[in-house]
Amino acid sequence: MDYRHLGRTGLKVSRLALGTMSFGELTDEAASFEIMDEALEAGINFFDTADVYGGTQSPDMAKGYGVSEEIIGRWLRQGGRRDRIVLATKVYQPMETGPNDKYLSAYHIRRACEASLRRLQTDHIDLYQMHHVDRATPWEEIWQAMEQLIREGKITYVGSSNFAGWDIATAQSIASSRRLLGLASEQSIYNLSQRTIELEVIPALRHFGIGLIPWSPIGKGLLGGLLEKVAEGRRSFAALQTRIEKIRPKLEAYESLCRDIGETPAEVALAWVLHNPVVTAAISGPRTVEQLRQNLKAPSIRLSDETLAKLDEIWPGPGGEAPKAYAW
């Protein structure tokens, strides 16, 4: 397994991060333990979760949020593992139905962090990520809350997720005024079929030295050999068929190219994401050990310039970075 610094920090993490969103919902505890054991054995030291993972992500619906953290906590309790992983979780989503049980007030950040620590059965979180931007809360308040958690040893680094480029710039400006490191990483949706962040988010991350952690690098299965799976009867429902028909020529060209270069579509999708120098690690969110194993080869794949050019033809991006992409 290859490792890379998390943005401009001195912390090194594996090029694949283990995403645990399915734990407790699509993957039971025994299978989740097996996946984490396998990931650790394969050299993955970066585990990503969130306080809401594990079920329907709303307290107004069926309970389930917090379950992923609880499963990880019980796995860590077996001993000998906590210091071998970089543990990341998130704050923002509603965890209860009260007016202060969500978002990024200092009040909620403190309580949410303490609750995550209890569920994870640890005394510190290595990377504490804001799951979404909260433009109703001033950055001075947010950074004050994060500073306090850092001083108390409850968190080490701060990250963001789903931020716009100007949110990242604003956050860093205020952090700099407080003499803080600021953001170490940003999690954004990024894959061959969804390249919007190339306009402004990626340039902002590069400028500030913030590591990109793409989520959904396989496009929720779209880039994982979908046509072949449907043909074999492994994936088939009406909504999926409608989605496929809208982009069938792209999928056919993509899967054909993958066969030509002798790699699976999922491996190529992950390798393409990891090819970007701003990317620190890509999140692999397997539901089974087999799916995890299928992704392990991706960091070692080197895509040729010719292959990269063909991928751009099939899945064109926004035309470059802003404002050149649209202004001249």
URGINOR-V714044 format. One record per residue. N is the residue number from 0. RES is the residue in one letter. PSI is psi as a letter, one per 30 degrees, with the letter a starting at -180 (999 if undefined). Layout:
N/RES/PSI
N/RES/PSI
This chain:
0/M/k
1/D/l
2/Y/l
3/R/l
4/H/k
5/L/j
6/G/b
7/R/g
8/T/l
9/G/f
10/L/k
11/K/k
12/V/l
13/S/k
14/R/f
15/L/k
16/A/k
17/L/j
18/G/k
19/T/g
20/M/e
21/S/f
22/F/k
23/G/f
24/E/d
25/L/f
26/T/k
27/D/l
28/E/e
29/A/e
30/A/e
31/S/e
32/F/e
33/E/e
34/I/e
35/M/e
36/D/e
37/E/e
38/A/e
39/L/e
40/E/e
41/A/f
42/G/g
43/I/j
44/N/g
45/F/j
46/F/k
47/D/k
48/T/a
49/A/l
50/D/f
51/V/f
52/Y/k
53/G/f
54/G/a
55/T/k
56/Q/h
57/S/k
58/P/f
59/D/f
60/M/a
61/A/k
62/K/l
63/G/f
64/Y/k
65/G/f
66/V/e
67/S/e
68/E/e
69/E/e
70/I/e
71/I/e
72/G/e
73/R/e
74/W/e
75/L/e
76/R/f
77/Q/f
78/G/l
79/G/g
80/R/e
81/R/e
82/D/g
83/R/f
84/I/l
85/V/j
86/L/k
87/A/k
88/T/a
89/K/l
90/V/k
91/Y/e
92/Q/l
93/P/k
94/M/f
95/E/a
96/T/g
97/G/l
98/P/f
99/N/g
100/D/g
101/K/l
102/Y/a
103/L/h
104/S/l
105/A/e
106/Y/e
107/H/e
108/I/e
109/R/e
110/R/e
111/A/e
112/C/e
113/E/e
114/A/e
115/S/e
116/L/e
117/R/e
118/R/e
119/L/f
120/Q/h
121/T/l
122/D/f
123/H/l
124/I/k
125/D/e
126/L/j
127/Y/j
128/Q/k
129/M/j
130/H/e
131/H/l
132/V/k
133/D/j
134/R/f
135/A/f
136/T/k
137/P/k
138/W/f
139/E/e
140/E/e
141/I/e
142/W/e
143/Q/e
144/A/e
145/M/e
146/E/e
147/Q/e
148/L/e
149/I/e
150/R/e
151/E/f
152/G/g
153/K/f
154/I/l
155/T/e
156/Y/l
157/V/k
158/G/l
159/S/l
160/S/k
161/N/h
162/F/k
163/A/l
164/G/e
165/W/f
166/D/e
167/I/e
168/A/e
169/T/e
170/A/e
171/Q/e
172/S/e
173/I/e
174/A/e
175/S/e
176/S/f
177/R/g
178/R/h
179/L/l
180/L/e
181/G/b
182/L/k
183/A/f
184/S/l
185/E/k
186/Q/k
187/S/l
188/I/k
189/Y/k
190/N/l
191/L/e
192/S/f
193/Q/j
194/R/g
195/T/e
196/I/f
197/E/f
198/L/e
199/E/e
200/V/e
201/I/e
202/P/e
203/A/e
204/L/e
205/R/e
206/H/e
207/F/f
208/G/h
209/I/k
210/G/k
211/L/k
212/I/j
213/P/k
214/W/l
215/S/h
216/P/f
217/I/g
218/G/h
219/K/h
220/G/f
221/L/e
222/L/g
223/G/g
224/G/h
225/L/e
226/L/e
227/E/e
228/K/e
229/V/e
230/A/e
231/E/f
232/G/g
233/R/f
234/R/j
235/S/j
236/F/l
237/A/e
238/A/e
239/L/e
240/Q/e
241/T/e
242/R/e
243/I/e
244/E/f
245/K/f
246/I/g
247/R/e
248/P/e
249/K/e
250/L/e
251/E/e
252/A/e
253/Y/e
254/E/e
255/S/e
256/L/e
257/C/e
258/R/e
259/D/e
260/I/f
261/G/g
262/E/l
263/T/l
264/P/e
265/A/e
266/E/e
267/V/e
268/A/e
269/L/e
270/A/e
271/W/e
272/V/e
273/L/f
274/H/f
275/N/k
276/P/f
277/V/f
278/V/k
279/T/e
280/A/k
281/A/k
282/I/k
283/S/j
284/G/i
285/P/k
286/R/f
287/T/l
288/V/e
289/E/e
290/Q/e
291/L/e
292/R/e
293/Q/f
294/N/f
295/L/f
296/K/f
297/A/e
298/P/f
299/S/f
300/I/k
301/R/j
302/L/k
303/S/l
304/D/e
305/E/e
306/T/e
307/L/e
308/A/e
309/K/e
310/L/e
311/D/e
312/E/e
313/I/e
314/W/i
315/P/k
316/G/a
317/P/g
318/G/g
319/G/a
320/E/l
321/A/k
322/P/f
323/K/f
324/A/f
325/Y/f
326/A/f
327/W/999
